[in-house]
Amino acid sequence: MELYDTKIWNEQWRLAALSRAELIKIGLVSLAVGVIFVMFHFQGNTLETRVFGRSAIVWMWRLWQYMGEDFSHGPLIPMVSLFALWLKRHDIAAAPKSTSTLGLLLVIAALLMHWVGLRAQQTRLSLMALILLIWAIPFYIYGWRVAKAVIFPVAYLIFCIPMNFIDGMTFPLRMFAASGSVVLLNGLGIEAQQVGSAIISTGFEFDVADPCSGIRSLLALTALTAVYAFLFQKSLVKKWILFLCAIPLAIIGNVGRITTIALVAEAFGERLASTLYHDWSGFVVYAIAIMAMLAIDSLLKMNYREVYAQWKHENLSPISS
């Protein structure tokens, strides 16, 4: 009887010790969240503080508004990230948990990155440090298996960071869209020539301006393709292949859009093409790019060994008498 009571007491003590350890970890996580909020809300930005204040989050939000439609998907990114985290909840719960020295080193590295961002007045660098901290703290407290499970949900937050610094890409994208459209138009029998970023034909003449460069669709489609690859591809290599395809797909989709504007101008007049159709033709980019993305996804999922075996059976097998 005494031995039985001792076993029960030992088991209760073990469970109590586990509960205390979990409470300590929860307390550490809560403390870390509070410190991160204070650090990045009150001392997160040193760039044009009279306009944006000291908060890196406010800086990011106001740039979303400043960039307008180019970054209209920005507020959706955290919600998608939380959804991806919810999908990983079973993996996180089942993962063995232990503290990690490497995780602690990454926490220190993220804090240093934030300090450098403040000193250099590079708020984007501080936001990168924030994303690294969000990943490194669970890594430190719960170990690699938990950190591995949350890599995508945390890394996806990178799309939150305003990337208006890539506006320098607009001119080469404009030139490529113009030259690609001219090639397609001439291939379709419509004589057109490129003069700078302008497309000139007998029935129309228009310039591929900055808003038509494809930057907007490039940012949105890379974010969309990243989620699609995460949800529907199992192999890590295939996820990356599909994600990297988003960049050329967005560019090709924009060439298709410019070409259709020229076709509408040729058929119905430049006025209709440059007003009503131009305003709604952005959907052409996404339609072309999404259809191409689905086609690439199907090709990546295809079992080529089975396809070859079936083809070999149907075409190379001896004809039975």
N, C-alpha and C positions, 0 to 999 in steps of 0.2 A: 504493500500500500504506500509506504513512504517512497519507494522507488518510483512508483507510478506518479505520485504527487511531484516528485523532483523532476520527472520528464515534462510534466505539464508546465511546471514553473519555468524550466529552461526554455521550452517552446514559446511561452508567453514573453520571456525576457528577450528572446531572439527577435520575435515580431515587433516588440516595443523598440528594440535597437534599430530594426529596419525602418520603422515608422519615423524615428528621430532622424535617421540619415536622410530619408526622403523629405522630411520637413526642412532640414537644413538646406538641401538642394533647392527646394522650392523657395526658401527664403533668399538664397543666393541669387536665383534667377530673378526674383522680384526686385531685389536690390540692384542687380545689373540693369534691369529695365528702367528703373528710376534714375540711375546714374546716367544711362545713355540718353534718356529724355532731357535731363538737365544739361548734359554736355552738348548735345546737338541742337537743342532748342534755344538755349541762352548763350552758347558759345560755339555755334556751328558755322558761322559765316563772318568773314572779314572783308567781303567785297561789296562796295557801295552800301554800307550799312544804313545810311540815311534813307535809301530807297527800299531796301529789303529787310532791314533789321539784322539782328544777330542770329536768327534762326535759319539753319540749313533747310529745314522742312518748308518754312514760309518762302524762302528763296526759290526752292524747287516748284512750289505751287504757283507762285507768281510768274515764273518763266513758262510754265504750262499755259497759263492764260496769255502771256505775251506771244508765244509761238502760235497761238490760235489753232486752226485746223491741223497744222503740221504735227501737233502733239495732243490732239483731242482724245487719244486713247490713253494718255498718261494716267488719269485717275483710275482707270480700269485695272492697271497692272497689279496694285496691291491686292485687289479682290481675287484676281486670277491666281496670284501667289498663295493666298490663303486657301483657295479651293484645291490647289495642288498639294498643299500641306495636309489638308483634310483627307485627301486620297491616300496619303502616306501614313495615316494615323496608326494603322495596324502594324506596319513595319516598324514604326517608332516604338510602339508599345512592346513589341516582341523582341526588339534588339537588346542584347546584353549591355549593361551600363556600367561604366567605370570611368574614373577621371583620367585625363590624358595630358601629359606634359607638352606634347606637340600643340594641343589646343590652347594651352596657356601661352605658349610662344606666339601663336597666331593672334591671340588677344592683345599681347604686347605690341606686336607688329601693326595691328590695326590702330591702336592708340597712337603710335608713332606716325602712322600715315595721316591720321587726323591732325596731329600737331603740325606736320609739314604742310598740309593743306591750308591750315589757318595762317601759317607764316608766309606762305607763297600766295595767299589770297586766291586759292583754287578750291572753290566750294565743291566742285565735282569730285575732287580727290577726297575731300572729307565725306562726301556721300558714299564713295566707294569704300572708305574706311568703316562707315556705318553698316554697310551690307556685309563686309567681312566680319565685323563684330557680332552681327546677328547670327552668323554661322559659327564663328569661333567659340562663342560662349557655351552653346550646347555641346560643342566638340570637347571643350575643356571639362565640363561638368559630367557629361554622360558618355563620352567616348566616340570612337570612330564610326561605329555602326549607326548610331543616331545621326552623326554628322553626314554620313553617306546618304542616309534616307532623305535628308532635307537639302541636299545640294541644289536640286533644280528649283524647288520653291523659293529658296533664298537667292540663288543666282538670277532668277527671273526678274528680281527687283532692279537689276541693272537697267532695264528698259524704262524705269521711272526717271532716271537721270536725264535732264534736258540735254539734248545733243545738238543744239543749234550751232555748235562749233563746226559741224560738218557742212555748214552752208557753203564752204569753199568748194565742195564737190558739185555744186549746182551747175557751174559753167561746163565742165567736161560732160556731165550727164545731159545737159541741153544739147551740146554738140553731137553726142552719140545718138540721142533721140532724133535729131534732125537728119543726120546722115543715114540712120537706119530706115527712117520713114521714106526718104528720097529713094533709097534702093528698092523698097517694097513698091512704092508708087510707080516707078519706072518699070518694075517687073510686071505690074498689073496693066501696063500700057498707057499710063498717064505721065506725060512728060513733066518732070519737075527737076529743079536744081537747088542746091544748097548754097546760100550766100551767108556766111557766118552761121548764126543760129536760125536764120530765116529760111523758109521753104517757099519757093517761087514757082508758079505755074501760070499757064495762060488764063485759067479760071479763078485763081485765088493767089493770095500772098499773105502769109502770116509768120510771126516770129514765135519761136519756142521760148517763152519767157521763164523766169525763175520758178513761178508756181507750177509750171509744166515740166520741171526737170525730173520729177519722180521721187524726190527726197521724201515727200509725205508718204507715198505708198511704200517706199523702201523701209521706213521705220515701222509702219503698221504691219506690213507683211512679214518682216522678220519676227516681230512679236507673236503674230498669229501662227506662223509656221513652227516656232519654238514650242508653243502649247500643243499643236497638232502632233508634232513628232513625239513629245512626251507622253501623250495619251495613247497613240495608235502604233507606235513602233516599239518593239521589245529590245532589239539589239542597240547597244550604245553607238556603235559605228554607223548604223543606219539612221539613228536619230540625228547624228551630226551631218551625215550626207544630206538628209532632207532639209535640215536647218540651213546649211550653207547654200542650198539651191535657191533659197528665198531671195538672195541678192540678185542673181541673174534673172530670176523669174520676174521680179519687180521691174527690172530695167526693160526686159522684153515686153512686159505688159504695157509699160509706158510708151514704148515704140508703137505697139499696136493701137494705143489710144490716139497718138498723134496722127497715125495713118488713117484711122477712121474719121478724124476731124477733117483731114484733107479730102477724103472720099465724099463726105457729106457736102463739103464746100464745092466740089466738082459737080455733084449731082443736083444740089438744091440751092446753091449760092453761098457766098462767103458769110453773109449776114447771119443766116440760120446756124451755120457751123460755128461761128465765133461767139454766139450768144447762147441760145437754148441748149444746143447739143454740147457745146464746150462745157457748160455748167454741170451737165449731168454725165458727161463722158468719163468721169473718174471711176464709175462703176465698171467700165470696160477693163481698166487695169486690173482690178480685183478679180473680175470674172476670168480673164485670161490666166492670171497668175494662180488663182485657186484651182482652176481646172488642170493646169499643168502640175501643180503640187499634188493633186489627187492622182494624176497619172504616174508621177514619179513614185508616190507612195505605193501604188499597186505594183509597179515594177520591182520595188525593193522587197515587197512581201511575196513575190512570186517564187515558187520552188522550181528553179530552172532544171534541176535534175529530173523531176517528175515530168516537166514539159518536154524535155529532150527524150526521155524514155517513152512517153506517149507518141511523140512524133516518130521515133525510131520504130516503134511497134506498128504504127499505121502505114509508114512509108517504106520501111526496109525489111519487114518480115516477109518470108517466102509465101508466095501465093499458093494456097492449098488447092489441091485438085478436086 
